[in-house]
Each structure stands twice: as structure tokens, then as C-alpha cells.
Amino acid sequence: MEFSYWEYKSWFSNVDFAIIGSGIVGLSAALRLRQRFPHAKILIIEKGMLPQGASTKNAGFACFGSISEVLSDLGAHTEEEVVQLVQQRFNGIQLLRKTLGDKAIGFQQLGGHELFLKKDQLLFESCLAAIPRLNQLLRPVFGTSVFKTTPNTFGFKSIQNKYLTQLLEGQIDTGRMMGSLLQKASEKRIQVVNNVRVNSFQENANAVHVSTDRFEFKTSKLLVATNGFTSQFGKSEVLPARAQVLITKPLKNLAIQGTFHFDEGYYYFRNIDDRILFGGGRNLDFKTEETMEFGQTALVQNKLENLLREVILPHTPFEVEHRWSGIMGVGPKKKPVVQQVTEHVYYGVRLGGMGIAIGSLVGKELADLL
């Protein structure tokens, strides 16, 4: 692809900071860099027409971890590490709200609820018994007791008769949030170039040479914010994980409000615009869902519809209006990878399905490495 003098001069020459990925992390890093370096040229390269991956595909949960998830994490991490993880999620949500404002992201603090199917009696009892311990453990993060029991007021079927509720969890409008981030980036003179795929990059003593499917350019520093797609750039410890989602047509007199998890967090749903958004099922076939390809499978979509019909909306006829998928970045540890790997290259990846909660903070921490 050839550029005019004007195109090359305005967009692709003398680049101080180039960022791969215009998702939550990439845009947050760019905004932080602008704070720190007011006169720098900042360029974001995005392979999609819109931000790809998970940033515009997620369910919009402003969550910090259900009881079963925290207990699972305690089996693989120390108490101190788990508290740090939850603290990072809480701080990330506060940073996102402060950066954009609650109205701009459609933030509502309606609480988060964990449901337990009838077959999961033992898990329910162990989580119920853990409420006092976890409230005490996480009090330094939240300043109060956040876990409590709530009766099944929304009439879900085939579940234990109580939810385990996290009082401070909320939900956002993902599209409004990403639109606001992009608008703020534009206002701060951050250039985003879409529909360009980075194929590779090569570092020399003074800069990084970036090759794309359309052109090549040089940058003084390169930040990689590609999350689930990061293994193609040499980070094998970050694995892709596809999440499939569906949403119903509007439902009359929908009373369900809040965010909900069940089956150890592998299924999740919420209300939005008089609809139910429902996603999950990756645990039905981990290997197939370990992919960078968007799409749906009959196995997962049929299971989502069955659970929607039998558990979530047992007395309400519904029609599915739309289906999609997103690509998360996961790994053996929950802690995200935020590190300088060479003199001029930095990574902020592996958000572990918590992009809404920690994306802003990971972006800030990534920019602060420079």
C-alpha cells in the first residue's frame, strides 16, 4: 500500500508510541500515555472495523468474583494473592467510572447474584458456609460485608432456594463504554487506524519495525494489548477462550434485574433493554472453545437456549434475536501479564474474562511501565 506524503507525515512517521489493539486496555493505555506525554504521537492499530476480541463482545458485568470463584481461586493462590486480585478488579471498576462517568457507560449497581442448580447442593452448602470467612477476608477491599443470601424473588426454576449476592456488583452498557473511550481518545489526539492486521514486529537498537498486512512503519515504543490473540506474538502462556452469547427479543414486564452467575461462573446472564443476555457454556467443550475464531456451535447454543427455557425464563415465552461470540485471554494464573519484555516492547494481556473490571487498570499499569 502506498501513502501520499500527507498520509505518511500525519499518521505513520515519527511515531512515539504504537499500540496493537483498540480494546479497553489499548485505549486506556493510550489515554494514560497522553497524560504523561502531552506532545507524543500515539498510534493504535486495530485489526477489526470495531475493537475486536472481547471489548465490544462482552456481557458488561462490573463484577469482582462470585463466592464459588473466590473459593476456587483460594485453592490455587494464597489468601494475599486472592485479595490482591479482588482489589485490582474493584480498583479497575472505580477507575473506569472515574475516567468516563457512570452515565457515559450506563453503570447501574444492581448487585450480582450467584445461583446454584438443584444438582449442586454440596457446592451451594460449602459456599453458603464460606460467607462469614470471605466477608472478613475481603473487608479491607470493600470496607463492608458484601456477601449475603437473597431469596429466589425472580422465580428461577430448578435452583437452590437462595442466591448468594454480592451487593456492590453492577453492570454497564458495553457499547456505550467503548464508544466513550474511542471518543475520549479522539479528543486527546490519539489516532486509531482500523482494518489493519499486525503480522510481526522486529526490534532494533532504537525502535521497533512493525509489519502489517497493508504497510510497514517504525515506532519508538510498542505496546501489545491483544489479550486473547497474544499467542501469535510469542506469548504462549496466554490462551484464547471463546465465549458464546445470545440475547432475546424484548420481553414484556421483565422483572429480572442484576447480574447472575451459575455453574461455577461458566454461565452468566443479565437484564438489558427489557431483554435477557445470556452467555457461557465454554466448559461443555474446552478444546473447541480454545480458539481465535469467532462463531457459534450447536452444542453451546442449544444448551444456552435450554437453560434459558428451563431455569431463567420457565414461565415466559421468548425468542432469540441475536447471537455472537468474543475471544478472551486466559491462562494458568488469574493475574494479568503486564510487563516490559524488551527495551522497546511491552505487554498488557491475559485479562481472564475480567476485562470490564480490570481493563482500565491494566492499561494504566502498562503505560506506567514506560
C-alpha positions in Angstrom: 0.0 0.0 0.0 1.4 3.4 -0.9 0.9 6.6 1.1 0.8 10.2 0.0 3.3 12.5 1.6 0.5 13.9 3.8 -0.7 10.4 4.9 2.8 9.3 5.8 3.7 12.5 7.6 0.4 12.8 9.6 -0.1 9.1 10.6 3.0 6.9 10.2 6.2 9.0 10.7 7.9 9.8 14.0 5.6 7.6 16.0 6.4 7.7 19.7 4.0 5.0 20.9 2.3 2.4 18.8 -0.3 0.2 20.4 -1.7 -3.1 18.9 -5.4 -3.4 19.9 -8.0 -0.7 20.4 -9.9 -2.5 23.2 -10.2 -1.4 26.8 -6.6 -2.0 27.6 -5.2 -0.4 24.4 -7.4 2.7 24.7 -6.8 3.1 28.5 -3.0 2.8 27.9 -3.2 5.4 25.2 -5.1 7.9 27.4 -2.6 7.4 30.2 0.3 7.9 27.8 -1.3 11.2 26.7 -1.5 12.3 30.3 2.2 11.5 30.8 3.5 12.7 27.4 1.2 15.5 26.2 3.1 16.1 22.9 3.8 12.5 21.9 2.4 10.9 18.7 0.3 7.9 19.7 -1.0 5.5 17.1 -3.3 2.5 17.7 -3.5 -0.3 15.2 -6.8 -2.3 15.2 -7.4 -5.3 13.0 -11.2 -5.0 13.1 -13.7 -2.5 11.8 -14.5 -2.1 15.5 -12.4 -3.2 18.5 -12.2 -7.0 18.2 -11.7 -9.7 20.8 -13.8 -9.2 23.9 -14.0 -5.4 24.5 -17.2 -4.9 22.4 -18.4 -8.5 22.7 -18.6 -9.0 26.5 -21.7 -9.1 28.7 -21.0 -5.9 30.5 -20.5 -7.3 34.0 -18.9 -5.0 36.6 -18.0 -7.9 38.9 -15.3 -8.8 41.3 -15.7 -12.6 41.7 -18.6 -14.8 43.0 -18.2 -16.9 46.1 -17.5 -20.1 44.2 -14.9 -18.3 42.1 -13.1 -16.8 45.1 -13.1 -20.2 46.8 -11.7 -21.8 43.7 -9.0 -19.1 43.5 -8.1 -19.8 47.1 -7.3 -23.4 46.1 -4.7 -22.2 43.6 -3.5 -18.9 45.1 -2.6 -17.6 48.6 -5.1 -15.5 50.5 -2.9 -12.5 49.9 -2.9 -13.1 46.1 -6.7 -13.5 46.1 -7.3 -10.3 48.0 -5.0 -8.6 45.5 -6.9 -10.0 42.6 -10.2 -8.7 44.0 -8.7 -5.4 44.9 -7.4 -5.0 41.4 -10.9 -5.6 40.0 -12.5 -3.2 42.4 -9.9 -0.5 41.6 -10.3 -1.1 37.9 -14.1 -0.5 38.0 -13.6 2.7 40.0 -11.0 3.9 37.5 -13.3 3.2 34.6 -16.2 5.0 36.3 -13.9 8.0 37.1 -12.5 8.1 33.6 -15.7 8.1 31.7 -18.5 8.8 34.2 -21.4 6.5 35.2 -23.8 8.0 32.7 -21.4 7.5 29.7 -21.0 3.8 30.5 -24.6 3.1 31.6 -23.4 1.9 35.0 -26.0 0.5 37.4 -25.2 -1.0 40.7 -28.0 -3.6 40.9 -26.0 -6.3 42.7 -24.5 -9.6 41.5 -26.1 -13.0 42.3 -24.7 -16.5 42.2 -27.3 -19.2 41.6 -26.9 -22.9 42.3 -28.7 -25.6 40.4 -30.5 -28.3 42.4 -27.8 -30.8 41.5 -25.1 -28.5 43.0 -26.3 -28.9 46.6 -22.8 -29.6 48.1 -21.3 -26.6 46.3 -24.1 -24.4 47.5 -23.7 -25.6 51.1 -19.9 -25.0 51.0 -20.3 -21.5 49.5 -23.0 -20.7 52.0 -20.8 -21.7 54.9 -17.9 -19.6 53.5 -19.8 -16.3 53.6 -18.5 -15.1 57.0 -14.9 -16.1 56.1 -15.0 -14.3 52.7 -16.7 -11.2 54.1 -13.9 -11.0 56.7 -11.2 -11.7 54.1 -12.4 -9.1 51.7 -13.4 -6.4 54.1 -10.2 -4.5 53.5 -11.1 -4.2 49.8 -14.8 -3.2 50.1 -14.9 -1.6 53.6 -18.0 -3.6 54.4 -19.5 -7.1 54.3 -20.6 -7.6 50.7 -21.9 -11.2 50.5 -25.3 -12.1 51.8 -28.2 -14.5 50.9 -31.2 -13.4 48.9 -34.4 -15.4 48.4 -35.4 -16.5 44.9 -37.5 -13.5 44.2 -37.2 -13.7 40.4 -38.7 -17.1 40.2 -35.9 -19.1 38.6 -36.6 -22.8 38.4 -34.6 -25.9 39.4 -32.2 -23.9 41.7 -31.4 -23.8 45.4 -33.9 -21.5 47.2 -31.4 -18.7 47.8 -29.0 -16.7 45.8 -25.6 -15.7 47.2 -25.5 -12.0 46.5 -22.6 -9.5 46.1 -24.1 -6.2 47.0 -21.6 -3.9 45.2 -21.5 -5.5 41.8 -23.0 -3.8 38.8 -23.5 -3.7 35.1 -22.6 -1.4 32.2 -23.6 -0.8 28.6 -20.6 -2.2 26.8 -21.2 -0.4 23.5 -21.6 3.0 25.2 -18.5 2.3 27.3 -16.3 1.6 24.2 -17.8 4.4 22.2 -17.0 6.8 25.1 -13.4 5.5 25.2 -13.0 6.0 21.5 -14.4 9.5 21.6 -12.1 10.4 24.5 -9.1 9.0 22.6 -10.1 11.2 19.6 -10.4 14.3 21.7 -6.9 13.6 23.1 -5.4 13.4 19.6 -4.9 9.6 19.7 -5.0 8.2 16.2 -6.8 4.8 15.7 -6.3 3.0 12.4 -8.8 0.2 11.8 -8.9 -2.9 9.5 -5.2 -3.3 9.7 -3.6 -6.6 11.0 -0.2 -6.6 12.5 1.7 -9.6 11.2 5.0 -9.2 13.0 7.4 -6.7 14.6 11.2 -6.6 14.8 13.2 -4.6 17.3 16.5 -2.9 16.7 18.6 -0.6 18.9 16.5 2.5 18.6 13.0 1.5 17.5 10.5 -1.3 16.6 9.8 -2.0 12.9 6.1 -3.1 12.6 4.9 -5.1 9.6 1.1 -5.2 8.8 -0.9 -6.7 6.1 -1.1 -3.3 4.4 2.1 -1.3 5.2 5.1 -1.0 7.5 6.2 1.7 9.9 8.5 2.4 12.8 7.8 3.3 16.4 9.9 4.2 19.4 7.9 2.0 21.7 5.4 -0.7 21.0 2.6 -1.8 23.4 0.8 -5.1 22.8 -2.8 -5.1 24.1 -4.2 -8.0 22.1 -5.4 -10.3 25.1 -6.8 -13.5 23.6 -4.9 -13.1 20.3 -1.5 -12.6 22.0 0.0 -16.1 21.4 0.6 -15.1 17.8 3.1 -12.5 19.1 5.0 -15.0 21.2 3.2 -15.1 24.5 2.3 -18.8 24.7 1.1 -18.5 28.3 -1.9 -16.5 27.1 -4.6 -18.9 25.6 -7.6 -17.8 23.6 -11.0 -18.7 25.1 -14.2 -18.1 23.1 -17.3 -17.1 24.9 -20.7 -17.5 23.1 -23.6 -15.2 23.9 -27.2 -14.8 22.9 -29.8 -12.1 23.6 -33.6 -12.4 23.5 -36.1 -10.1 21.8 -37.7 -7.6 24.3 -39.8 -9.2 26.9 -42.9 -7.6 28.4 -42.9 -6.9 32.1 -39.4 -8.3 32.6 -38.7 -8.1 36.4 -35.2 -9.6 36.4 -32.6 -7.1 37.4 -28.9 -7.6 38.1 -26.1 -9.8 37.0 -26.2 -13.5 37.6 -23.7 -16.5 37.5 -24.2 -20.2 38.0 -22.3 -23.4 37.4 -19.1 -22.0 39.0 -19.3 -18.9 36.7 -19.4 -20.8 33.4 -22.9 -19.4 32.7 -23.9 -15.8 33.2 -26.9 -13.6 32.4 -28.3 -10.2 33.0 -31.1 -7.8 32.0 -30.6 -5.1 29.4 -33.2 -3.1 27.5 -36.0 -5.4 28.6 -34.1 -8.4 27.3 -32.1 -11.2 28.8 -28.5 -11.5 27.6 -27.1 -15.0 28.4 -23.7 -16.4 27.7 -21.3 -19.2 28.7 -21.0 -22.9 28.2 -17.3 -23.0 27.4 -16.9 -25.8 29.8 -19.0 -28.1 27.6 -16.1 -28.3 25.2 -13.0 -26.5 26.3 -10.8 -27.7 23.4 -13.2 -26.4 20.7 -13.6 -23.1 22.5 -9.8 -22.6 22.8 -9.8 -20.7 19.5 -9.2 -17.3 18.0 -12.1 -17.9 15.5 -15.4 -16.1 16.2 -18.6 -18.2 15.8 -21.1 -20.4 17.5 -21.6 -24.1 18.0 -24.9 -26.0 18.2 -23.7 -27.7 21.4 -23.3 -24.5 23.3 -26.2 -22.6 21.7 -28.7 -25.4 22.3 -27.6 -25.6 26.0 -28.0 -21.9 26.4 -31.5 -22.0 25.0 -32.4 -25.0 27.1 -31.2 -23.3 30.3 -33.0 -20.1 29.4 -36.2 -22.0 28.9 -35.9 -24.3 31.9 -34.1 -22.2 34.6 -34.1 -18.5 33.8 -37.5 -17.9 32.0 -39.5 -21.0 32.9 -42.9 -19.2 32.6 -42.1 -16.7 29.9 -42.1 -17.4 26.1 -39.1 -15.8 24.4 -37.4 -15.6 21.0 -33.6 -15.3 20.5 -32.9 -12.2 18.4 -29.1 -12.2 18.1 -26.0 -14.4 18.8 -22.3 -13.6 18.9 -19.0 -14.6 20.4 -16.0 -12.9 21.9 -12.4 -14.1 22.4 -11.0 -13.8 26.0 -7.4 -14.3 27.1 -6.8 -16.8 29.9 -4.0 -18.8 31.4 -2.9 -20.9 34.4 -2.9 -17.8 36.6 -5.6 -15.2 37.1 -3.1 -12.3 37.4 -2.8 -10.4 34.2 0.5 -10.1 32.3 1.8 -6.5 32.5 5.5 -6.4 31.7 8.3 -5.0 29.7 9.7 -7.8 27.6 12.5 -6.0 25.7 13.9 -2.5 25.7 11.1 -1.2 23.4 8.2 -3.7 23.7 5.6 -4.0 26.4 2.7 -6.3 27.0 -0.6 -5.8 28.8 -2.6 -9.1 28.3 -4.4 -12.1 29.9 -7.4 -10.5 31.5 -9.0 -13.8 32.3 -12.6 -12.8 31.4 -12.5 -9.8 33.8 -11.8 -7.1 31.1 -14.5 -4.8 32.3 -13.2 -4.9 35.8 -9.5 -4.7 35.2 -9.0 -3.4 31.6 -8.7 0.2 32.6 -6.2 -0.5 35.4 -4.2 -2.9 33.2 -4.0 -0.2 30.6 -2.8 2.4 33.1 -0.2 0.0 34.6 1.0 -0.9 31.1 1.5 2.8 30.2 3.2 3.4 33.5 5.9 0.9 32.7 7.4 3.3 30.2 
